[in-house]
Amino acid sequence: MKYYKIGSYGALIKEVEVTKETTKCVYLKNEFNGKEERVMKSGSYSNYFKTYLEAKEFLENKKKSEIQQLEKQLEYKKIELEKIYNL
């Protein structure tokens, strides 16, 4: 069955072949030794989704959140700079 992985090098969303799945894990064949390995569906380095659309939405939401955080940081830095000007 096909899953879509984000967090891989190169492509933002990569199609991968999954041999089996559980509620929290997917099982993939290792490219180098051919052995099956278990990987968490949601991790700090990569995430696996059943559909391309789910993977794309996850990436979009993640980037929107990062932009919001950066905008808040920018606003805070502007306030700090204004305080420095008023010293």
C-alpha positions in Angstrom: 0.0 0.0 0.0 1.2 3.5 -0.7 1.8 6.2 1.9 3.1 9.7 1.6 6.2 10.7 3.6 7.2 14.3 4.5 10.5 15.1 6.0 12.7 13.3 3.5 15.6 14.8 1.7 14.9 16.2 -1.8 11.1 16.1 -2.5 8.8 17.7 0.0 6.4 14.8 -0.3 7.7 11.4 -1.2 5.6 8.3 -2.1 6.7 5.2 -0.2 5.6 1.6 -0.2 4.3 0.3 3.2 4.1 -3.4 3.9 1.8 -3.1 6.8 0.5 -0.6 9.4 -0.7 -0.2 12.9 -2.5 2.7 14.5 0.9 4.4 15.3 3.4 2.8 13.0 4.1 1.8 9.4 6.4 -1.0 8.3 8.8 -0.3 5.4 11.3 -2.5 3.6 14.8 -1.2 4.2 16.4 -0.1 0.8 19.9 -1.4 1.8 19.3 -4.8 3.4 15.7 -5.6 2.4 14.6 -6.1 6.0 11.3 -4.8 7.2 11.6 -1.9 9.7 9.0 -0.2 11.9 8.7 3.6 11.7 6.4 5.9 13.7 3.7 7.5 11.6 4.3 10.8 13.4 7.8 11.7 14.4 10.2 14.6 14.8 12.0 14.0 11.5 9.3 12.5 9.2 5.6 11.9 9.1 3.5 9.4 7.0 0.1 10.0 5.6 -2.4 7.8 3.7 -3.2 10.5 1.1 -1.2 13.1 -0.7 -3.8 15.7 0.3 -3.3 15.0 4.0 0.5 15.4 3.6 0.1 18.6 1.7 -2.3 20.1 4.3 0.1 19.1 7.1 2.9 21.0 5.3 0.8 24.0 4.7 -0.4 24.2 8.3 3.1 23.8 9.6 4.4 26.6 7.4 1.5 28.9 8.3 2.3 28.3 12.0 6.0 29.1 11.5 5.1 32.3 9.7 2.8 33.3 12.6 5.6 32.7 15.1 8.0 34.7 13.0 5.6 37.6 12.7 5.1 37.6 16.5 8.9 37.6 16.9 9.2 40.5 14.5 6.6 42.5 16.3 8.4 41.8 19.6 11.8 42.9 18.2 10.2 46.1 16.8 8.9 46.9 20.3 12.4 46.2 21.8 14.0 48.5 19.2 11.5 51.2 20.0 12.4 50.9 23.7 16.1 51.3 22.8 15.3 54.4 20.8 13.6 55.9 23.8 16.5 55.4 26.2 
